[in-house]
Amino acid sequence: MSTPSLPVLSLLETRVLGVLAEKQRTVPDSYPLTLNSLVSGCNQKTSRNPVLELTESQVQAAIDSLKGYSLVAETSGGRAFRYEHNVDRVLRIPSQSVILLTVLMLRGPQTAGELRIACDRMHNFADISSVEGFLDELAERPAGALVVKLARLPGARESRWAHLLSGAPAEEVAGPASEASHAGHDVSLGEVAALKANVARLEAEVASLKALLGRVCSELGISEGG
């Protein structure tokens, strides 16, 4: 039986899938998740990039789409339907790889070191080399790469990794050669999602700096405009 080719997932679909995979390991007693719990997980303000405000109807639409790809299954138990993911079975990858994809779907591009820390609640990787080993396997997967190593940012010590479930990330089309190869093509959903994620990250950083400035000014007894 061959591995089915995957569709290009939207930001909403990767958020739903990531939340299901995350909560399976962090709150196993509540898993599979109800629609209400899934919406709350999608709209978390922490450990999410970008931060979203999705409605129940938006999350339900993403669930229905993912069910069509067999990536999500619905179970009926108690008073509400519950949902679980099938990422490991559909993609045929080990749990450690699912966890790495989960963090990349929920938080955007990360270095191997950042991934090791972010994955800690779900799996304790022995060292950064272990993380890199699983990332390399995902990047060289015979059925199709699931992650890509991005070009190192100016001044950065490590390269970041991004998932490919939403297509090639925007960072991959920043160079002159890539721009030429993409000339005349429509921007993919994956590129739009990555750009939105970058904007959201920058906005969050600005908000954090403003909050820090406000606290400092308050402690010093001066006005922010003074």
C-alpha positions as CSV (number, residue, x, y, z in Angstrom):
1,M,0.0,0.0,0.0
2,S,1.6,3.3,-1.1
3,T,1.6,6.4,1.0
4,P,-1.1,8.8,-0.2
5,S,0.1,12.2,-1.4
6,L,-0.8,15.0,1.0
7,P,-2.8,18.1,0.1
8,V,-1.5,21.6,0.9
9,L,-3.0,22.4,4.2
10,S,-4.2,25.8,5.3
11,L,-3.1,27.6,8.4
12,L,-6.4,26.7,10.1
13,E,-6.0,23.0,9.2
14,T,-2.4,22.9,10.5
15,R,-3.5,24.6,13.7
16,V,-6.3,22.1,14.4
17,L,-4.0,19.2,13.6
18,G,-1.2,20.6,15.8
19,V,-3.5,21.1,18.7
20,L,-4.9,17.6,18.5
21,A,-1.4,16.2,18.5
22,E,-0.2,18.4,21.3
23,K,-3.2,17.8,23.6
24,Q,-2.9,14.0,23.1
25,R,0.3,14.1,25.0
26,T,-0.1,17.1,27.4
27,V,-3.7,16.4,28.6
28,P,-4.2,12.7,27.8
29,D,-7.2,12.5,30.2
30,S,-9.1,15.0,28.0
31,Y,-8.2,13.4,24.7
32,P,-9.9,12.9,22.2
33,L,-11.0,16.6,22.3
34,T,-14.5,18.0,22.1
35,L,-15.1,20.9,19.6
36,N,-15.1,23.4,22.5
37,S,-11.7,22.2,23.8
38,L,-10.3,22.2,20.3
39,V,-11.3,25.8,19.7
40,S,-9.8,26.8,23.1
41,G,-6.5,25.1,22.1
42,C,-6.5,26.8,18.7
43,N,-6.9,30.2,20.3
44,Q,-4.3,29.9,23.0
45,K,-2.3,33.0,23.6
46,T,0.8,31.0,24.6
47,S,2.9,28.6,22.6
48,R,1.2,29.8,19.4
49,N,2.5,31.7,16.4
50,P,0.5,33.3,15.0
51,V,-2.1,33.8,17.8
52,L,-5.5,33.2,16.2
53,E,-9.1,33.9,17.2
54,L,-11.1,31.1,15.4
55,T,-14.8,30.5,15.7
56,E,-16.4,27.1,16.3
57,S,-17.6,27.1,12.7
58,Q,-14.1,27.8,11.3
59,V,-12.6,25.0,13.4
60,Q,-15.5,22.6,12.4
61,A,-14.8,23.4,8.8
62,A,-11.1,22.6,9.2
63,I,-12.0,19.3,11.0
64,D,-14.4,18.3,8.2
65,S,-11.6,19.0,5.6
66,L,-9.0,17.0,7.6
67,K,-11.5,14.1,8.0
68,G,-11.6,14.0,4.2
69,Y,-7.8,13.4,4.2
70,S,-8.1,10.8,7.0
71,L,-5.9,13.0,9.2
72,V,-8.6,13.5,11.8
73,A,-11.2,11.0,13.0
74,E,-14.5,11.6,14.8
75,T,-15.6,9.5,17.8
76,S,-19.0,9.7,19.6
77,G,-18.8,9.3,23.3
78,G,-20.7,11.0,26.1
79,R,-22.7,14.0,25.2
80,A,-20.5,15.4,22.5
81,F,-18.5,14.3,19.5
82,R,-14.7,14.1,20.1
83,Y,-11.8,14.4,17.6
84,E,-8.4,12.7,17.3
85,H,-5.6,12.9,14.8
86,N,-4.1,10.2,12.6
87,V,-0.9,12.0,11.7
88,D,1.4,9.1,12.6
89,R,-0.7,6.5,10.8
90,V,-1.3,8.6,7.6
91,L,2.3,9.9,7.3
92,R,3.9,6.7,8.7
93,I,6.3,8.5,10.9
94,P,7.4,7.8,14.5
95,S,5.9,9.6,17.5
96,Q,9.1,11.8,17.9
97,S,8.7,13.1,14.3
98,V,5.0,13.8,15.0
99,I,6.0,15.9,18.0
100,L,8.5,17.9,16.0
101,L,5.9,18.6,13.3
102,T,3.4,19.5,16.0
103,V,5.6,22.3,17.4
104,L,6.5,23.5,13.9
105,M,2.7,23.7,13.1
106,L,1.9,25.5,16.3
107,R,4.9,27.8,16.7
108,G,6.3,28.4,13.2
109,P,10.0,27.9,12.2
110,Q,12.3,26.9,15.0
111,T,16.0,26.0,15.4
112,A,16.8,22.4,16.6
113,G,17.7,23.8,20.0
114,E,14.3,25.7,20.2
115,L,12.5,22.6,19.2
116,R,14.1,20.5,21.8
117,I,13.0,22.9,24.5
118,A,9.5,23.4,23.0
119,C,9.0,19.6,22.8
120,D,9.9,18.9,26.4
121,R,6.3,18.4,27.7
122,M,5.6,15.9,24.9
123,H,9.0,14.1,24.6
124,N,12.4,14.5,26.2
125,F,15.0,14.5,23.4
126,A,18.3,13.4,24.7
127,D,20.2,16.2,23.0
128,I,20.1,18.5,20.0
129,S,21.8,15.9,17.8
130,S,18.8,13.6,18.4
131,V,16.4,16.4,17.3
132,E,18.5,17.0,14.2
133,G,18.5,13.2,13.4
134,F,14.7,13.1,13.3
135,L,14.5,16.4,11.3
136,D,16.9,15.0,8.7
137,E,14.7,11.9,8.4
138,L,11.7,14.1,7.8
139,A,13.5,16.2,5.3
140,E,14.8,13.1,3.4
141,R,11.5,11.1,3.7
142,P,11.2,8.9,0.5
143,A,7.4,9.6,0.2
144,G,8.1,13.4,0.3
145,A,9.9,15.8,2.6
146,L,7.8,17.1,5.5
147,V,10.3,19.7,6.8
148,V,12.9,21.9,5.2
149,K,16.0,23.6,6.7
150,L,15.7,27.4,6.0
151,A,18.6,29.6,5.0
152,R,20.4,31.0,8.1
153,L,19.3,34.5,9.0
154,P,21.9,37.2,9.1
155,G,23.7,37.1,12.4
156,A,22.0,33.9,13.4
157,R,24.1,31.0,14.8
158,E,21.7,28.2,13.8
159,S,19.4,27.6,10.9
160,R,15.6,27.2,11.5
161,W,13.4,24.4,10.3
162,A,9.9,24.7,8.9
163,H,7.2,22.2,8.1
164,L,6.0,21.7,4.5
165,L,2.4,20.7,5.2
166,S,1.3,24.1,4.0
167,G,3.7,24.1,1.0
168,A,7.1,25.9,0.8
169,P,7.5,28.6,3.5
170,A,8.0,32.2,2.4
171,E,11.6,32.2,3.6
172,E,12.4,29.8,0.8
173,V,11.4,32.2,-2.0
174,A,13.4,35.2,-0.7
175,G,16.5,34.8,-2.8
176,P,17.0,36.2,-6.3
177,A,17.2,32.7,-7.9
178,S,14.0,31.6,-6.1
179,E,12.2,34.8,-7.1
180,A,13.1,34.2,-10.7
181,S,11.9,30.6,-10.5
182,H,8.6,31.7,-9.0
183,A,8.0,34.6,-11.3
184,G,4.5,34.6,-12.8
185,H,3.2,32.1,-10.3
186,D,0.5,32.8,-7.8
187,V,1.5,33.0,-4.1
188,S,0.7,29.7,-2.4
189,L,-1.4,29.3,0.7
190,G,1.7,28.1,2.5
191,E,3.6,31.3,1.6
192,V,0.7,33.5,2.7
193,A,0.4,31.6,6.0
194,A,4.2,32.0,6.6
195,L,4.0,35.7,5.9
196,K,1.1,36.1,8.3
197,A,3.0,34.2,10.9
198,N,6.0,36.5,10.6
199,V,3.8,39.6,10.9
200,A,2.1,38.2,14.0
201,R,5.5,37.3,15.5
202,L,6.7,40.9,15.0
203,E,3.5,42.4,16.4
204,A,3.8,40.2,19.5
205,E,7.4,41.3,19.9
206,V,6.4,45.0,19.7
207,A,3.6,44.5,22.2
208,S,6.0,42.7,24.6
209,L,8.5,45.6,24.3
210,K,5.7,48.2,24.9
211,A,4.5,46.3,28.0
212,L,8.1,46.1,29.3
213,L,8.6,49.8,28.7
214,G,5.3,50.5,30.5
215,R,6.5,48.5,33.6
216,V,9.9,50.3,33.6
217,C,8.3,53.7,33.4
218,S,5.9,52.8,36.1
219,E,8.7,51.7,38.4
220,L,10.7,54.8,37.8
221,G,7.6,57.0,38.2
222,I,7.9,58.7,34.8
223,S,5.4,58.8,31.9
224,E,6.1,56.9,28.7
225,G,6.0,60.0,26.7
226,G,8.3,62.0,29.0
